[in-house]
């Protein structure tokens, strides 16, 4: 089925996968913010990120591009998953697992600064949402949605 059939599949699958779309958008926007001219790493809560940059591990710009590209790749996977007649839930399992470790790492990095801030109410929650996304996508695998 092509044409309208693709649109119907996307609409049918979008609702239950909305948390995955929201986290993908959050990832893209996080990367975009790091690519803005003002330095985010200069803030006190970003001390651990700054130490990684100082150790030549990953600069703010490099991390910004990584986040932006991970978010865009996730959007691509969700589009493919929503448009195909036989869905590919393993793409969703993998991208949610990458997202989980990414948000846990970001939470850890902020925690290392010793600064209590809004990060505590945001990034660990997003990591928890990623666990839900992994469970839902794995459930789709178990239901046989990945079969031809």
C-alpha positions in Angstrom: 0.0 0.0 0.0 1.4 3.4 -1.0 0.1 6.9 -1.1 -2.8 7.3 1.4 -1.9 4.0 3.0 1.4 5.3 4.2 -0.3 8.4 5.7 -2.9 6.2 7.5 -0.1 3.9 9.0 1.8 6.9 10.2 -1.3 8.5 11.8 -2.2 5.1 13.4 1.3 4.6 14.9 2.1 8.2 15.9 -0.1 8.4 19.0 1.5 5.5 20.9 4.9 6.5 19.8 4.5 10.2 20.7 7.0 10.0 23.6 9.7 8.8 21.2 9.0 11.7 18.9 9.1 14.1 21.8 12.5 12.8 23.0 13.8 12.9 19.4 12.8 16.6 19.3 14.3 17.2 22.7 17.6 15.7 21.5 17.6 17.8 18.3 16.9 21.0 20.3 19.5 20.1 22.9 22.1 19.8 20.2 20.9 23.0 18.5 21.3 25.0 21.8 24.9 23.8 22.1 25.5 25.0 18.6 24.3 28.6 19.3 27.0 31.3 19.6 26.6 31.7 23.4 28.6 29.1 25.3 26.4 26.8 27.5 29.5 25.2 29.0 30.4 28.4 30.9 27.6 27.9 33.4 28.5 26.5 36.8 26.3 23.4 36.3 28.3 22.5 33.2 31.6 22.0 35.0 31.9 18.3 34.2 31.1 19.0 30.5 33.8 21.7 30.5 36.3 19.2 32.0 35.6 16.8 29.1 36.2 19.7 26.7 39.4 20.7 28.5 40.7 17.1 28.3 40.1 17.3 24.5 37.4 14.5 24.8 34.5 16.4 23.2 33.9 20.1 22.7 30.6 21.9 23.1 30.3 22.2 19.4 31.1 18.5 18.8 28.6 17.5 21.5 26.0 19.8 19.9 26.5 18.1 16.5 26.4 14.7 18.0 23.1 15.4 19.8 21.6 17.1 16.7 22.5 14.1 14.5 21.3 11.5 17.0 17.9 13.3 17.2 17.7 13.6 13.4 18.6 9.9 13.0 15.9 9.0 15.5 13.4 11.0 13.5 14.4 9.1 10.4 14.0 5.8 12.2 10.5 6.8 13.4 9.5 7.9 9.9 10.7 4.6 8.4 9.0 2.7 11.2 5.7 4.6 10.7 5.7 4.4 6.9 6.6 0.8 6.4 3.8 -1.8 6.1 5.9 -4.2 8.2 7.3 -2.2 11.1 10.8 -2.3 12.3 10.6 -2.1 16.1 14.2 -3.0 16.5 15.1 0.5 15.2 13.0 1.9 18.0 14.5 -0.4 20.7 18.0 0.5 19.7 17.4 4.3 19.4 15.6 4.3 22.8 18.4 2.4 24.4 21.0 4.8 23.0 18.8 7.6 24.3 18.5 6.1 27.7 22.3 5.9 28.1 22.7 9.4 26.6 20.3 11.0 29.1 21.7 9.0 32.0 25.2 10.3 31.0 23.9 13.8 30.8 22.3 13.5 34.2 25.5 12.1 35.6 27.5 14.9 34.1 25.3 17.6 35.7 25.4 15.7 39.0 29.2 15.9 39.0 29.0 19.7 39.1 27.4 19.5 42.5 24.9 22.2 41.4 21.3 21.5 42.2 19.3 22.9 39.3 16.4 22.2 37.0 18.5 19.5 35.3 17.5 17.2 38.3 13.8 17.5 37.3 14.3 17.1 33.6 17.1 14.7 32.4 16.5 11.8 34.8 12.8 11.9 33.9 13.7 11.8 30.2 15.9 8.7 30.9 12.9 7.1 32.6 10.7 7.9 29.5 13.4 6.2 27.4 13.0 3.0 29.6 9.2 3.2 28.8 10.1 3.6 25.1 12.4 0.6 25.2 9.6 -1.5 26.8 7.0 -0.4 24.3 9.2 -1.1 21.3 10.3 -4.4 22.7 6.6 -5.3 23.3 6.0 -4.6 19.6 8.8 -7.0 18.8 7.1 -9.6 21.0 3.8 -9.1 19.3 5.4 -10.0 16.0 5.1 -6.5 14.4 8.6 -7.0 13.0 7.5 -10.1 11.0 6.9 -9.8 7.2 
